Amino acid sequence: HSGRYGRTVRFLTDRGISVVNYDLRGHGTAPGPRARVAIETHIRDNLAVRDAVLEWCRSPEGGGAESLPRLLMGHSMGGLIAGESALRRPWDLAGLILSSPGLVVGEGTPAPLRAAAPIIARLLPFLPVEKLDPNEISRVPEYVEDYTSDPLVHHTGVPALAAGTMLAGGLRLIERSRTLRLPTLVLNGSADSITSPTGARRFAQVAGSDHDPRPEVTYREIEGGKHELFNDLCADEAYAALGEWLDARLG
């Protein structure tokens, strides 16, 4: 939920970047069944949020913001959502940032179960299929404790509907990313067991390859980094990579 990204928001606003964020449906303070939401629903919600932002930018309250560049940033499952949203509608964006994107998940799950995931998602959407290990979030004990004690975090098993559609959606996005038209930054930790760097590497290799010239796709894999790069021991390195890319895009 958006309340967990205050440090990242401050980093961006300190650089003069305005930030709009929201809680995903079924997460944090947003309505909807807790975490039991298909990826396609999240993608449609994201496009609707982008519509609302664009409408505000064009309004008198926006003060001419329509002429300013807009970037889309997503972390983890949000990275999958942002990537698909940017593929479907790139024309009002100046760039894309994916942090530990959920492109390849469940690598430790037996292959037959992964293959059956889409079927399970349809037949038993409520079924908890996997529980995230908080110790894989970060190597900073205080952050792990904050995560585990946050009542707005979904602490029980990931429902099959979310897990199955995320698994299929990540693989589909990697293949479709060949049509990407936006300069993109992809960050992943080498020790991320939640969203494997395998997916981020594949994405960075093929994204935009249908175009000549190909849009610039920058991949930074941070050695030893866990899932929450901006709240891990490597946070300074992650923020430096983000700041460098933003400076190159925005001046």
N, C-alpha and C positions, 0 to 999 in steps of 0.2 A: 504494500500500500504506500501511497505517496509520502506519508509521514516518516518513512524510514530513509528518505533521501534528502534530508535537510542539509547535510554537509555538502552534497553535490550541488544542490540548488544554490547554496551560498557561494560556492566556487564559481558558478556561472554568473550570478548576479554581481559578484565582485569584479568580474570582467566586463560589466556593462551589458550583459545579456539578460533579457527578460525571459522568465520561465513560466510556462503553463503546465501543470500536472494534474493528475486525477487518479482516483482509486479505481482499479479494474472492477468490473461487475463481479459481485460475489466475494470481494476482498475489501478489507479495511472497513470504511464507513459506507461503502456503496451497497445498493440493494442487490438482491439476487441470492440464490442458494449458495451456501458457502463453498467456494472454489469449484463447484460443479457446473462449469460453463465451458462450452466448446470453443475452440480457438477461433472458428469462423465468426462467432458472436463477438468476441473481443476485437477482431479486425474491423467488423462493421462499426462497433462503438468508436474505435480509434478514428476511422474516417469521419464519423459524425463530430467528434471533438475537433478534428482539423477544420471541418466546415464552420464550426462555431468560432474558432480562433480567427479564421479568415474573415468571417462576417464582422467580428469585432474590429479587426484591423482596418476594415473599410468604413467603419462607422465614425461619427464625429469624436466619440470617446477614444478611438484608436489613434487619433492625432497623426494620421499619415503613416501609420505602421505598415500599411500594405506594401510600401516600397522597400521595406527592410527584408533582408534574407531570413528565411525560416528554416530551422533544422529540426529533424525528428530524431529523438534519442530513446532507446529502449534497453532495459536490462533483463536478462534471463528470459522468461516467457515473454516479457515485454519486448525483448529484442526480436523474437520471432514475429510478434504482432507488428512491430514497427517496420521490419523488413518487408513483410507482405503488404502492409499499407503503402509503403513507398513504391513498391513494384506496381501496384494497381493505380496509383496516382502520384507520379513524380513531379508534375509540372508546377506545383506551387511550393516546392521544396528546393533549398540550395545545398542540402547535404543530409547524410544519414550517419548516426552513431549507434553502434551495437556493442553493448557491454555484456560479456559472457552470454551470448545469445543462445536460446534453447533450440538449437538446430539438430544436435545429436544428443539424445537423453536416454537414460536407462541402459548404458553400455554393459553394466554388470548384470542385467536381467537376462535369463536364458533366452536364446533365440526363438524357440517355439512360443514362449509367452509374448515376446515382442511382436511376432507375426500375428498372434491372435488378438493383440491389443485393440485394433479398430472394431473387431466383432464384439469383444467384451464391452467396449465403450457404448455400443448400440444396445446390447442386451441387458447390461447391468451397470448403468451409468453411475449409480450410487456407490458401487463397490470400491472400497479403499484398496489401491493396488500397490502403493509405495509410500513410505514415510521418509521425509528428508532428515538426514542426520545433521543437527545444528553445528556439530564440530567440523563439518565440511563447508560451512558458510565462510568461516574466517579463522585465522590463527590468533586473533586477539581475544582473550578470554572475556574481557569486559563487553565486547560487541556481541559475542555469542550469548552471554547472560542477558543482555538487553533484548536480543532477538527471542530467546526462549521465554522471557517474562512479558513480552508484548501481547496483550489480549487481542489485538487486531490482526495478529498473524495467525494463519491457519496451521495449527500444530498437529492435526491428526493426518491420517493417510490421504494421499492425493486421489480424488475420485477417478474412476476409470474413464469417465467422459472427458475430463481434462487431460489426463495422461495419454489416452489413446489418440485423441485428436492432435495433441501437441507432438507426439511421436511422428505421426503421419505428416503433419504440417511442416515440421522441420525438414524432413527429407524432400518434401515437395518444393519448399522454398529454395533449397540448395540448387535443385535442378532448374528452377525457374529464374534463378538469380542471373543467368546469362543475359537476360534482357534489362538488367539494372542500368539506369541512366545517370545515377547520382554519384558524386564523390562520396566515399564512405570510409569511415574509420571502424575497425573491428578490434576489440580488446578481449583477450581471454587469458586466464591463468593456466600455466602448464600443469598445475596440480588440481584443477577443477574437476571433481568427480560428479558434479551435479549436471552441468552442461559441458560436455567434453570438448576440449580444444580441437578434437578431430573435426567437428562440424564447422567451427570457425575457420579452420585451415582450408577445408574444402570450399566453403563459401568464398573466401578471399581469392582462391585460385581461379574460380570460374565466373565470379560476378562481373557483369558487364562485358563479357567476352564476345557477345553478339555484335558489339558496336566497334566502329573504327572512325575516330580514335576511341579507345576504351576509357571509360571514366576511371579516375584514380581511386584505387581501393588499397587502403593502408591497413596492414595487419600487424598488430603488436601482441606477441605472446610473452607474458611476464613470468619469468622463471620462479617457480614455487608458489605462484599466486593461487589462492583458493577462489571460491565462487564470487564473493563480494570484494572485488579488487579495490574498490574505493573505501573499504572498511577493513582492510587486511594489513599485514605488515608491509606490503608493497604499495600502500596507498599513495605515497609521494611519487613513486614511479608511474603509477597509473594516471594521477592527476597531471604530471608533467607531459605525458604522452597526449592526453586530452587537450591540454592547453596549447601545446605545439601545433596540433592539428587545427584547433580553432583559430589560432593566430594566422595560419596559412590560408584559411578559408575566409576569415572576416577582417583581417588586418588589425 
